[in-house]
Amino acid sequence: MRLKNYQEIAVDKLLSLTKKLLQKDGTRICVLKAPTGSGKTIMVADWLEKLGSERLQNQYSFIWISSNNLHVQSKEKLEKYLSESRYTLSYLEDIQEGKFKENEIAFVNWHSLVKKDKKTGEFNNVFMRENESDRNLHSFVERTKEEGREIILIVDESHYHYWSNQSQELVQSVIHPKFILEVSATPSISPSAEDLSNEDAGYISVKFDDVVAEGMIKKEIVINPEIGKYTDYLSEADDVILNASIMKLRELQALYKENNIPVKPLLLIQLPSDSSDMSALDETKLEHVKKYLEEKEDITIENEKLAIWLSKEKYNTEEIEDSDNKVEVLIFKQAIALGWDCPRAQILVMFREIKSKVFEVQTVGRILRTPEAKHYALIDLDRAYVFTNLERIIINQDKDSTALFQVHVSHRKPEYETLKLPSIYLKRVDYGDLTLAFRRLFFEEANKYFGITEKDMPNVALEKADQKLELEIEELKKSLISDAVFSDIDSHLKEEIIGSKIDFTVAEDEIKSKYEDFAKLASLPYAPVRSHNKIQVAIYDWFEKYLGLQGSKLDVQRIVVCSENNQKIFKEIIDRAKEVFQSLRTAEINSTNRLKKYEWDVPIVEYFNENYELKEASKYILDKCYLDSNRPETEKRFEELLEKSGKVLWWYKNGVNKESYFAIVYPDPNTTIQRSFYPDYIVKFEDGSIGIYDTKSGFTAESQETKAKSNALQGFIKGLVTSSLPTKGGIVQMTNTGFYIFEELGYVPFSLDSKWKRLDF
């Protein structure tokens, strides 16, 4: 399986912490906090696979506990990911011989396991009670430990049920695991700073922004978009949101089809009551929705466009997750509110009377995933949509929720005249890792270092290499300190420090581990988790292709690891290859088809989250002026200047990182890779000209990046001199005496005697 960058980093951290915690006495806890839609099961599967290849001191069996029936879904997923691993996967009821085998993962429903009879106080589940066949969890654990195996407990979505008294009784008294991995988007536990500092517990947190950046989840969620278009005084609220949601579904269907994307979006309709059983209100709502869909849209169970997923009623739910499944609408209750994975689900209808009116990321988790684990650069497809008749919507005040939910809407004013400014959108293709191109460059630099030519026979090349490398066994027998000492192998990984002695007689796994550590260090500043394998393979292939070394990979690993001299040589060759790679990588990235050119206009409609405040601005080109409440003082003062100016017809506050915003290309001063520059303001003047302005203050005004952006902006403006759209603008800086602007090529930081001019509006 191919993991995303943030997933690989998290798994590497988790594996390193696990190995350390397993060596300590007592039960140890590690938390994996990862946002909804980030692929938590995939990360745990990769961790399990890598853990299984480690030389651990003890044997382990695993218990995987999930809420509701998620343990079934988790088992099905892991069977795909771990099909060729050493693990066996079972349900608790299928355990053989009354014990957990080594590397066996037993899946169980957490809620059913800890549920007790209200009258007797005894556990209801047969596996929690003594019975004649002695088939219960307690005996399974006891026999497993008698055979010398410890238990690793994996708690999926730990914030559900895990912290009840019954659950803790089960964990501490019955299972008593050696290691607990808690996996959740909102974990209930945070290990103390002391435990984390002493590595007596672990905590790995995946950033929400990283998950969005990698295209795993949608960029934003819009609540009740354009709902007013579907309302009249005769309309019932339920019919309004049903109509609006269906129209959004049709829009999305058309967009996917127009762009040749093989995805059929799915509309989810959640019945109102919070209980697991169907209430009278649910029954009434269900019949109303079914009738509406049939009469208005010809969406029925019979034509397989409607699916029902209720505890006692299921229709057309098989393979509904498939991107090309013909089901358009799914009606459900709480059964799929947690953990169900259907990436094509993009619209959610929520009826009134659901108890919690607080919207958070988990509330709409079922429509967060992207259908193909990537963004489309079409903002409408990169959004999720919620329609609700709740009288009041409250956004949970955590950073992710406030940024994700779009609750304000603003429309372009009708007097706007089209601009058609040339703009670009750059897709991200630079992930900061070595690619397969590095292998060829390593060959070239290694051959150059040893004086090897393409005409040399392997024996001749081997003799040349032997003059500088220590290749003989007797040369590799010395006890050496590894040269690959981490100064900071990867701030993401916090791997253990390298510096232990290496002997020729150490275990093969130890040599392999040290070889991997060497490759990780040598890959810096590129991401080690995605780059170290490229270095390892390049060295293997060079020995085989040019020196004719047909032995095992272990022979190559010994040559590198067991000689300080050899490590220094290969580090020098790798560094030279990386220098060449960097220049080629820059050219390759800039030449790829990641740049989309188009003509930009102020968006017809924009949505804003709770971080934006409504401001009075008569000259703003949208009917409502929503601005970032945390924007700098320089921007606020500049906006006041625009509002007061008799020369300004209208102005617009530009955004960033979306195709709907205006951007130009500039070369990154550190790498020369093309980046997107989104100037702060677009201004239309009374004389018909356009102004493009970017405000700067403090040290940012003096940076090389600002210089590159300024030169790019002036080049863009000068490139429009022959067009029918007169354009001006530049970098703007606020001083004690007013605003100044730089409008020439060859940017220099502000000074009164420089080329900066007072800005006159």
Order of alpha helices (4+ residues) and beta strands (2+ residues): alpha-beta-alpha-beta-alpha-beta-beta-alpha-alpha-beta-alpha-beta-alpha-beta-alpha-beta-alpha-beta-alpha-beta-beta-beta-beta-beta-beta-beta-alpha-beta-beta-alpha-alpha-beta-beta-alpha-alpha-alpha-alpha-beta-beta-beta-beta-alpha-beta-beta-beta-beta-beta-alpha-beta-beta-beta
